[in-house]
Amino acid sequence: MIQVSLEKIEGERIDVNYELRMRLCEYYRENLSQCSTLLLLDIYRSLAESSKITFSIYTYFHLFANEILERDGAKYFDVYHEGARQSFDTLLASARLKLSPTRVQEIIAFLEKRCESTEKADIHKQYAFMLKRFQGLYSSAL
């Protein structure tokens, strides 16, 4: 994983994987279809994790989120959701999606089932929030 790895260098905490992560992002963002699913997930997770430390988000974070969902639909929704929940920046950036109507419908159906089957109130609230996000995305695409 291209995880956030903080090391103390000359008294300052530095993410030693930052440069590698940014080079990979810049290389793949132009053609995400060339990025393997595992690497795509890894990049997305590490960008989301680093946002907690940097108090910002990579400008094209949403492209990685979009590719995960468009490529595999609900299969990796939990990865998308976890990344979106890392910080306020990731929450906002992960909403900038341009998915096909078919994918959006699939994710809506997935979230409706999750909302129905989840008994814990806090988890239900999270899925309900995401359900509203994708319902809004679907209605704006019409």
C-alpha positions as a Markdown table, in Angstrom:
| # | Residue | x | y | z |
|---|---|---|---|---|
| 1 | Met | 0.0 | 0.0 | 0.0 |
| 2 | Ile | 1.1 | 3.5 | -0.8 |
| 3 | Gln | 0.2 | 4.4 | 2.8 |
| 4 | Val | 0.9 | 7.6 | 4.6 |
| 5 | Ser | 4.2 | 7.0 | 6.3 |
| 6 | Leu | 5.3 | 9.7 | 8.6 |
| 7 | Glu | 9.0 | 9.9 | 9.6 |
| 8 | Lys | 10.8 | 12.5 | 11.5 |
| 9 | Ile | 13.3 | 14.2 | 9.3 |
| 10 | Glu | 15.3 | 17.2 | 10.7 |
| 11 | Gly | 12.7 | 17.6 | 13.5 |
| 12 | Glu | 9.7 | 17.7 | 11.1 |
| 13 | Arg | 7.2 | 14.9 | 10.4 |
| 14 | Ile | 7.3 | 14.1 | 6.7 |
| 15 | Asp | 5.1 | 11.7 | 4.7 |
| 16 | Val | 7.9 | 9.8 | 2.9 |
| 17 | Asn | 5.4 | 8.3 | 0.4 |
| 18 | Tyr | 3.9 | 11.7 | -0.7 |
| 19 | Glu | 6.1 | 12.1 | -3.8 |
| 20 | Leu | 5.5 | 8.6 | -5.0 |
| 21 | Arg | 1.8 | 8.9 | -4.4 |
| 22 | Met | 1.6 | 12.2 | -6.4 |
| 23 | Arg | 3.6 | 10.8 | -9.3 |
| 24 | Leu | 1.3 | 7.8 | -9.5 |
| 25 | Cys | -1.7 | 10.0 | -9.4 |
| 26 | Glu | -0.4 | 12.3 | -12.1 |
| 27 | Tyr | 0.6 | 9.3 | -14.3 |
| 28 | Tyr | -2.8 | 7.5 | -14.0 |
| 29 | Arg | -5.3 | 10.4 | -13.8 |
| 30 | Glu | -5.1 | 10.9 | -17.6 |
| 31 | Asn | -6.0 | 7.3 | -18.3 |
| 32 | Leu | -7.4 | 5.6 | -15.3 |
| 33 | Ser | -8.4 | 2.6 | -17.4 |
| 34 | Gln | -4.7 | 1.6 | -17.5 |
| 35 | Cys | -4.6 | 1.4 | -13.7 |
| 36 | Ser | -5.2 | -2.0 | -12.1 |
| 37 | Thr | -8.1 | -2.1 | -9.7 |
| 38 | Leu | -5.9 | -3.0 | -6.8 |
| 39 | Leu | -3.6 | 0.0 | -7.4 |
| 40 | Leu | -6.6 | 2.3 | -8.0 |
| 41 | Leu | -8.1 | 1.3 | -4.6 |
| 42 | Asp | -4.7 | 1.7 | -3.0 |
| 43 | Ile | -4.2 | 5.2 | -4.4 |
| 44 | Tyr | -7.8 | 6.2 | -3.4 |
| 45 | Arg | -7.3 | 4.9 | 0.1 |
| 46 | Ser | -4.0 | 6.6 | 0.6 |
| 47 | Leu | -5.2 | 9.9 | -0.8 |
| 48 | Ala | -8.1 | 9.8 | 1.6 |
| 49 | Glu | -5.9 | 8.9 | 4.6 |
| 50 | Ser | -3.4 | 11.6 | 3.8 |
| 51 | Ser | -6.2 | 14.3 | 3.8 |
| 52 | Lys | -6.5 | 13.9 | 7.6 |
| 53 | Ile | -2.8 | 15.0 | 7.9 |
| 54 | Thr | -2.6 | 17.6 | 5.1 |
| 55 | Phe | -6.0 | 19.2 | 5.7 |
| 56 | Ser | -6.5 | 19.2 | 2.0 |
| 57 | Ile | -7.2 | 16.7 | -0.8 |
| 58 | Tyr | -5.6 | 16.0 | -4.1 |
| 59 | Thr | -7.3 | 18.0 | -6.8 |
| 60 | Tyr | -8.3 | 15.0 | -8.9 |
| 61 | Phe | -9.3 | 12.7 | -6.0 |
| 62 | His | -12.9 | 12.6 | -7.4 |
| 63 | Leu | -11.6 | 11.0 | -10.6 |
| 64 | Phe | -10.3 | 8.0 | -8.7 |
| 65 | Ala | -13.6 | 7.7 | -6.8 |
| 66 | Asn | -15.5 | 7.9 | -10.0 |
| 67 | Glu | -13.4 | 5.2 | -11.7 |
| 68 | Ile | -13.8 | 2.8 | -8.7 |
| 69 | Leu | -17.6 | 3.1 | -8.9 |
| 70 | Glu | -17.9 | 3.2 | -12.6 |
| 71 | Arg | -15.6 | 0.2 | -13.1 |
| 72 | Asp | -17.0 | -2.1 | -10.4 |
| 73 | Gly | -20.2 | -0.5 | -9.2 |
| 74 | Ala | -21.2 | -1.5 | -5.7 |
| 75 | Lys | -18.5 | -4.1 | -5.4 |
| 76 | Tyr | -16.1 | -1.6 | -3.8 |
| 77 | Phe | -18.6 | 0.8 | -2.5 |
| 78 | Asp | -17.3 | 0.3 | 1.1 |
| 79 | Val | -13.9 | 1.4 | 0.0 |
| 80 | Tyr | -15.4 | 4.5 | -1.7 |
| 81 | His | -17.5 | 5.2 | 1.4 |
| 82 | Glu | -14.6 | 4.8 | 3.8 |
| 83 | Gly | -12.5 | 7.2 | 1.7 |
| 84 | Ala | -15.3 | 9.7 | 1.6 |
| 85 | Arg | -15.6 | 9.6 | 5.4 |
| 86 | Gln | -11.9 | 10.4 | 6.1 |
| 87 | Ser | -12.3 | 14.2 | 6.2 |
| 88 | Phe | -14.6 | 17.0 | 5.2 |
| 89 | Asp | -12.5 | 17.5 | 2.0 |
| 90 | Thr | -12.9 | 13.9 | 1.0 |
| 91 | Leu | -16.6 | 14.0 | 1.7 |
| 92 | Leu | -17.0 | 16.9 | -0.7 |
| 93 | Ala | -14.5 | 15.8 | -3.3 |
| 94 | Ser | -15.9 | 12.3 | -3.5 |
| 95 | Ala | -19.3 | 13.7 | -4.5 |
| 96 | Arg | -18.0 | 15.1 | -7.8 |
| 97 | Leu | -19.1 | 12.0 | -9.7 |
| 98 | Lys | -20.1 | 11.5 | -13.3 |
| 99 | Leu | -21.4 | 8.0 | -13.4 |
| 100 | Ser | -23.5 | 6.3 | -16.0 |
| 101 | Pro | -27.2 | 6.1 | -15.1 |
| 102 | Thr | -27.0 | 2.3 | -14.9 |
| 103 | Arg | -24.2 | 2.5 | -12.3 |
| 104 | Val | -26.0 | 5.1 | -10.3 |
| 105 | Gln | -29.2 | 2.9 | -10.2 |
| 106 | Glu | -27.1 | -0.1 | -9.2 |
| 107 | Ile | -25.6 | 1.8 | -6.3 |
| 108 | Ile | -29.0 | 3.2 | -5.2 |
| 109 | Ala | -30.4 | -0.3 | -5.1 |
| 110 | Phe | -27.4 | -1.5 | -3.1 |
| 111 | Leu | -27.8 | 1.4 | -0.6 |
| 112 | Glu | -31.5 | 0.9 | -0.3 |
| 113 | Lys | -30.8 | -2.8 | 0.7 |
| 114 | Arg | -28.1 | -1.7 | 3.1 |
| 115 | Cys | -30.4 | 0.9 | 4.7 |
| 116 | Glu | -33.2 | -1.8 | 5.1 |
| 117 | Ser | -30.9 | -4.4 | 6.6 |
| 118 | Thr | -28.8 | -2.2 | 8.9 |
| 119 | Glu | -29.9 | -2.1 | 12.5 |
| 120 | Lys | -27.3 | 0.2 | 14.0 |
| 121 | Ala | -28.6 | 3.8 | 13.9 |
| 122 | Asp | -25.2 | 5.4 | 13.2 |
| 123 | Ile | -24.5 | 3.1 | 10.3 |
| 124 | His | -28.0 | 3.5 | 8.9 |
| 125 | Lys | -27.5 | 7.3 | 9.0 |
| 126 | Gln | -24.3 | 7.0 | 7.0 |
| 127 | Tyr | -25.9 | 4.8 | 4.3 |
| 128 | Ala | -29.0 | 7.1 | 4.2 |
| 129 | Phe | -26.7 | 10.0 | 3.6 |
| 130 | Met | -25.0 | 8.2 | 0.7 |
| 131 | Leu | -28.4 | 7.1 | -0.6 |
| 132 | Lys | -29.5 | 10.8 | -0.8 |
| 133 | Arg | -26.2 | 11.6 | -2.5 |
| 134 | Phe | -26.7 | 9.0 | -5.3 |
| 135 | Gln | -30.4 | 9.7 | -5.7 |
| 136 | Gly | -29.5 | 13.4 | -6.2 |
| 137 | Leu | -26.9 | 12.3 | -8.7 |
| 138 | Tyr | -29.4 | 10.2 | -10.6 |
| 139 | Ser | -32.1 | 13.0 | -10.7 |
| 140 | Ser | -29.5 | 15.6 | -11.9 |
| 141 | Ala | -28.5 | 13.2 | -14.7 |
| 142 | Leu | -32.1 | 13.0 | -16.1 |
